[in-house]
Amino acid sequence: MAYKRFYEATFTACRYRHHRLQYHMDLIFFPDFFIIGAPRCGTTSLSRYLSKHPDICFSRPKEPHYFSTVSQPLTTSHLQRHYLERFFSHHHAGNAAVGEVL
């Protein structure tokens, strides 16, 4: 059952990432990559190593589970207000890459 939820969350994140690329090009930034892994496989360690780099910004908290709760198409203003401003408020223009752990 947990694997099914994980798969659905991953699929949803990828689907909405594709949706963003088509319809939300006016967003200031959006995650460039997602770290995906099973429990206890090293995603926390990998995200800690990468987050020490000054040009990489990760979401806070590490696993916000935002896309696993989305049930409707997202608007640009909704993404900006409820996702980016909430989980990436510490992002600045000097970040070369933005990531999230799923």
N, CA, C and O of each residue as an XYZ file, in Angstrom:
408
protein
N       0.812     -1.193      0.000
C       0.000      0.000      0.000
C       0.864      1.270      0.000
O       0.556      2.233     -0.702
N       1.933      1.265      0.782
C       2.808      2.431      0.817
C       3.457      2.666     -0.540
O       3.641      3.811     -0.954
N       3.807      1.580     -1.235
C       4.417      1.729     -2.556
C       3.429      2.332     -3.548
O       3.818      3.107     -4.422
N       2.163      1.981     -3.415
C       1.159      2.532     -4.306
C       1.033      4.046     -4.089
O       0.960      4.801     -5.058
N       1.008      4.492     -2.839
C       0.940      5.928     -2.547
C       2.185      6.641     -3.057
O       2.104      7.744     -3.596
N       3.345      5.996     -2.880
C       4.596      6.588     -3.357
C       4.563      6.737     -4.872
O       4.926      7.786     -5.404
N       4.125      5.684     -5.570
C       4.046      5.736     -7.026
C       3.088      6.833     -7.467
O       3.397      7.597     -8.381
N       1.917      6.915     -6.817
C       0.940      7.930     -7.191
C       1.480      9.333     -6.961
O       1.260     10.225     -7.781
N       2.186      9.536     -5.850
C       2.762     10.854     -5.568
C       3.822     11.206     -6.599
O       3.891     12.344     -7.064
N       4.644     10.234     -6.953
C       5.692     10.465     -7.946
C       5.087     10.779     -9.302
O       5.518     11.713     -9.979
N       4.089     10.001     -9.699
C       3.425     10.218    -10.979
C       2.767     11.590    -11.005
O       2.861     12.309    -12.001
N       2.098     11.958     -9.907
C       1.433     13.256     -9.833
C       2.444     14.387     -9.943
O       2.213     15.363    -10.658
N       3.573     14.261     -9.232
C       4.604     15.300     -9.295
C       5.122     15.452    -10.721
O       5.286     16.571    -11.206
N       5.377     14.344    -11.385
C       5.875     14.405    -12.766
C       4.826     14.981    -13.701
O       5.147     15.772    -14.588
N       3.570     14.587    -13.507
C       2.501     15.086    -14.357
C       2.342     16.594    -14.185
O       2.188     17.317    -15.169
N       2.377     17.073    -12.942
C       2.231     18.497    -12.722
C       3.483     19.261    -13.120
O       3.392     20.437    -13.471
N       4.634     18.634    -13.076
C       5.861     19.266    -13.582
C       5.697     19.506    -15.078
O       6.020     20.585    -15.574
N       5.196     18.504    -15.797
C       4.949     18.644    -17.230
C       3.889     19.723    -17.469
O       4.029     20.543    -18.377
N       2.831     19.722    -16.655
C       1.772     20.720    -16.761
C       2.351     22.121    -16.578
O       1.978     23.045    -17.300
N       3.258     22.281    -15.619
C       3.888     23.571    -15.362
C       4.696     24.030    -16.553
O       4.685     25.210    -16.903
N       5.397     23.101    -17.177
C       6.217     23.475    -18.316
C       5.374     23.995    -19.464
O       5.813     24.862    -20.220
N       4.166     23.469    -19.598
C       3.317     23.904    -20.690
C       2.568     25.196    -20.385
O       2.416     26.047    -21.261
N       2.092     25.350    -19.131
C       1.142     26.419    -18.854
C       1.604     27.459    -17.839
O       0.950     28.491    -17.689
N       2.696     27.222    -17.149
C       3.094     28.117    -16.081
C       4.503     28.675    -16.307
O       5.310     28.712    -15.379
N       4.793     29.100    -17.509
C       6.125     29.592    -17.807
C       6.403     30.941    -17.141
O       7.552     31.380    -17.110
N       5.370     31.608    -16.607
C       5.586     32.901    -15.977
C       5.953     32.790    -14.501
O       6.104     33.816    -13.838
N       6.101     31.583    -13.967
C       6.575     31.423    -12.601
C       8.029     31.873    -12.526
O       8.796     31.689    -13.471
N       8.395     32.459    -11.405
C       9.756     32.948    -11.237
C      10.748     31.794    -11.233
O      11.803     31.880    -11.861
N      10.420     30.718    -10.533
C      11.262     29.526    -10.494
C      10.378     28.339    -10.163
O       9.235     28.503     -9.737
N      10.901     27.166    -10.358
C      10.202     25.916    -10.040
C      11.294     24.883     -9.814
O      12.376     25.021    -10.385
N      11.058     23.850     -9.003
C      12.122     22.850     -8.786
C      12.675     22.306    -10.097
O      11.935     21.934    -11.008
N      14.000     22.275    -10.157
C      14.681     21.740    -11.326
C      14.813     20.230    -11.247
O      14.941     19.556    -12.269
N      14.781     19.697    -10.025
C      14.934     18.258     -9.861
C      14.229     17.790     -8.588
O      14.015     18.556     -7.649
N      13.881     16.515     -8.596
C      13.286     15.854     -7.436
C      14.161     14.663     -7.089
O      14.598     13.932     -7.977
N      14.420     14.464     -5.808
C      15.121     13.269     -5.349
C      14.052     12.288     -4.909
O      13.283     12.560     -3.988
N      14.012     11.150     -5.576
C      12.978     10.147     -5.318
C      13.648      8.873     -4.849
O      14.635      8.428     -5.434
N      13.108      8.287     -3.789
C      13.681      7.038     -3.298
C      12.765      6.365     -2.297
O      11.868      6.993     -1.736
N      12.993      5.114     -2.085
C      12.239      4.350     -1.094
C      12.704      4.751      0.308
O      13.759      5.370      0.448
N      11.941      4.412      1.337
C      12.374      4.725      2.698
C      13.738      4.106      3.016
O      14.022      2.969      2.641
N      14.565      4.872      3.707
C      15.872      4.436      4.191
C      16.843      4.055      3.061
O      17.649      3.137      3.216
N      16.764      4.749      1.953
C      17.663      4.440      0.836
C      18.717      5.514      0.609
O      19.513      5.406     -0.324
N      18.737      6.551      1.449
C      19.785      7.556      1.332
C      19.356      8.898      0.774
O      20.209      9.742      0.498
N      18.053      9.127      0.598
C      17.625     10.412      0.046
C      17.949     11.566      0.999
O      18.290     12.660      0.548
N      17.846     11.333      2.308
C      18.169     12.385      3.275
C      19.646     12.732      3.206
O      20.004     13.910      3.200
N      20.499     11.737      3.154
C      21.937     11.997      3.057
C      22.273     12.744      1.772
O      23.041     13.705      1.794
N      21.706     12.310      0.664
C      21.965     12.977     -0.603
C      21.502     14.430     -0.561
O      22.213     15.322     -1.023
N      20.327     14.669     -0.017
C      19.835     16.048      0.053
C      20.685     16.896      0.995
O      20.886     18.082      0.736
N      21.188     16.312      2.081
C      22.076     17.062      2.986
C      23.384     17.436      2.291
O      23.863     18.562      2.424
N      23.959     16.485      1.546
C      25.206     16.771      0.825
C      24.998     17.889     -0.193
O      25.797     18.822     -0.274
N      23.920     17.787     -0.966
C      23.656     18.785     -2.001
C      23.292     20.142     -1.409
O      23.649     21.175     -1.974
N      22.588     20.157     -0.281
C      22.150     21.423      0.292
C      23.309     22.235      0.866
O      23.152     23.427      1.132
N      24.464     21.612      1.059
C      25.642     22.352      1.529
C      26.239     23.217      0.433
O      27.031     24.116      0.712
N      25.870     22.955     -0.795
C      26.353     23.768     -1.907
C      25.573     25.087     -1.910
O      24.345     25.067     -1.833
N      26.254     26.221     -1.996
C      25.558     27.514     -1.896
C      24.615     27.823     -3.049
O      23.763     28.702     -2.920
N      24.744     27.132     -4.161
C      23.898     27.420     -5.322
C      22.678     26.518     -5.418
O      21.915     26.629     -6.378
N      22.471     25.630     -4.453
C      21.341     24.700     -4.498
C      20.392     25.021     -3.355
O      20.811     25.191     -2.210
N      19.118     25.102     -3.680
C      18.077     25.411     -2.700
C      17.105     24.228     -2.630
O      16.584     23.784     -3.653
N      16.869     23.730     -1.431
C      15.891     22.658     -1.217
C      14.679     23.207     -0.489
O      14.756     24.230      0.190
N      13.564     22.520     -0.638
C      12.349     22.922      0.055
C      12.524     22.753      1.562
O      13.309     21.925      2.026
N      11.782     23.549      2.302
C      11.715     23.406      3.761
C      10.253     23.281      4.107
O       9.492     24.213      3.846
N       9.826     22.185      4.678
C      10.578     21.026      5.136
C      11.097     20.198      3.957
O      10.756     20.443      2.800
N      11.919     19.226      4.285
C      12.586     18.421      3.256
C      11.575     17.704      2.361
O      11.759     17.659      1.145
N      10.540     17.159      2.926
C       9.516     16.431      2.166
C       8.152     17.070      2.413
O       7.422     16.633      3.303
N       7.799     18.094      1.645
C       6.537     18.787      1.919
C       5.272     18.015      1.526
O       4.185     18.353      1.994
N       5.390     16.994      0.684
C       4.242     16.178      0.246
C       3.151     17.029     -0.411
O       1.969     16.694     -0.328
N       3.535     18.098     -1.045
C       2.555     18.993     -1.653
C       1.833     18.338     -2.825
O       0.605     18.387     -2.895
N       2.566     17.735     -3.732
C       1.940     17.191     -4.936
C       1.136     15.934     -4.673
O       0.316     15.552     -5.509
N       1.339     15.283     -3.550
C       0.544     14.096     -3.231
C      -0.844     14.475     -2.736
O      -1.717     13.612     -2.641
N      -1.067     15.751     -2.419
C      -2.380     16.188     -1.947
C      -3.149     17.005     -2.976
O      -4.292     17.387     -2.722
N      -2.559     17.279     -4.114
C      -3.212     18.078     -5.149
C      -4.227     17.221     -5.876
O      -3.923     16.118     -6.331
N      -5.452     17.754     -5.977
C      -6.501     16.973     -6.638
C      -7.144     17.725     -7.794
O      -8.087     17.222     -8.404
N      -6.657     18.905     -8.102
C      -7.233     19.695     -9.185
C      -6.119     20.335    -10.002
O      -4.986     20.428     -9.529
N      -6.419     20.774    -11.211
C      -5.398     21.472    -11.994
C      -4.927     22.723    -11.254
O      -5.714     23.401    -10.594
N      -3.662     23.012    -11.370
C      -3.071     24.123    -10.637
C      -2.977     25.372    -11.497
O      -2.630     25.306    -12.676
N      -3.288     26.497    -10.897
C      -3.107     27.768    -11.581
C      -1.738     28.336    -11.185
O      -1.140     27.912    -10.196
N      -1.271     29.272    -11.950
C       0.018     29.890    -11.651
C      -0.010     30.577    -10.292
O       0.931     30.443     -9.510
N      -1.068     31.300    -10.010
C      -1.146     32.005     -8.727
C      -1.218     31.027     -7.561
O      -0.662     31.288     -6.493
N      -1.906     29.892     -7.763
C      -1.983     28.879     -6.700
C      -0.597     28.277     -6.440
O      -0.195     28.135     -5.286
N       0.120     27.930     -7.482
C       1.470     27.396     -7.317
C       2.384     28.402     -6.632
O       3.150     28.046     -5.737
N       2.301     29.641     -7.049
C       3.165     30.669     -6.469
C       2.867     30.849     -4.984
O       3.784     30.895     -4.165
N       1.598     30.951     -4.640
C       1.198     31.254     -3.265
C       1.293     30.054     -2.335
O       1.844     30.167     -1.240
N       0.768     28.915     -2.749
C       0.648     27.769     -1.850
C       1.819     26.793     -1.899
O       1.975     25.974     -0.993
N       2.621     26.866     -2.914
C       3.744     25.935     -3.020
C       5.084     26.676     -2.909
O       5.850     26.427     -1.978
N       5.364     27.562     -3.829
C       6.676     28.208     -3.868
C       6.916     29.136     -2.681
O       7.970     29.065     -2.048
N       5.964     29.995     -2.373
C       6.161     30.916     -1.255
C       6.147     30.203      0.095
O       6.771     30.664      1.051
N       5.450     29.104      0.171
C       5.358     28.362      1.432
C       6.596     27.513      1.703
O       7.120     27.524      2.816
N       7.066     26.779      0.700
C       8.146     25.823      0.903
C       9.521     26.315      0.416
O      10.544     25.712      0.737
N       9.539     27.394     -0.345
C      10.803     27.920     -0.872
C      10.956     29.410     -0.558
O      11.507     30.156     -1.367
N      10.484     29.839      0.587
C      10.553     31.259      0.942
C      11.998     31.733      1.100
O      12.264     32.932      1.009
N      12.917     30.827      1.330
C      14.336     31.152      1.508
C      15.102     31.198      0.179
O      16.299     31.485      0.177
N      14.440     30.924     -0.943
C      15.076     30.935     -2.267
C      15.512     32.351     -2.622
O      14.815     33.315     -2.304
N      16.659     32.479     -3.276
C      17.109     33.772     -3.768
C      17.616     33.607     -5.192
O      17.866     32.493     -5.652
N      17.761     34.708     -5.869
C      18.114     34.689     -7.294
C      19.461     34.045     -7.571
O      19.710     33.616     -8.698
N      20.329     33.965     -6.587
C      21.638     33.357     -6.790
C      21.639     31.841     -6.820
O      22.657     31.230     -7.146
N      20.502     31.220     -6.482
C      20.424     29.753     -6.529
C      20.400     29.289     -7.972
O      19.549     29.706     -8.757
N      21.356     28.412     -8.318
C      21.419     27.887     -9.678
C      20.455     26.730     -9.882
O      20.014     26.477    -11.003
N      20.124     26.024     -8.798
C      19.244     24.861     -8.895
C      18.322     24.825     -7.685
O      18.707     25.205     -6.579
N      17.101     24.362     -7.915
C      16.096     24.227     -6.870
C      15.632     22.783     -6.875
O      15.333     22.234     -7.935
N      15.566     22.152     -5.691
C      15.187     20.748     -5.633
C      14.251     20.445     -4.496
O      14.044     21.255     -3.592
N      13.690     19.258     -4.563
C      12.779     18.772     -3.530
C      12.951     17.270     -3.395
O      13.232     16.575     -4.371
N      12.779     16.777     -2.177
C      12.851     15.340     -1.906
C      11.425     14.817     -1.823
O      10.613     15.341     -1.060
N      11.117     13.785     -2.604
C       9.766     13.188     -2.563
C       9.763     11.945     -1.724
O       8.722     11.306     -1.571
